[in-house]
């Protein structure tokens, strides 16, 4: 195996570990946060998210921001995070 193949495998494994950490922390959020983030990451408009939540677009934006912040905090608090960013 050549250097480039080793580098590709290493990069792939690193990405798998990052995704695993993300998925683990996402499961720690409440259902409403998971739903809002899933819609957002699936490129559903904030207007449509608000409609599905039965709320205002402004509230939906705030909810998305708060949920995203919680997810980021959970990820950063994990010991594996430091390993994965280096």
Helices and strands as residue ranges (DSSP letters): H 3-26, H 31-41, H 46-53, H 57-77, H 79-85
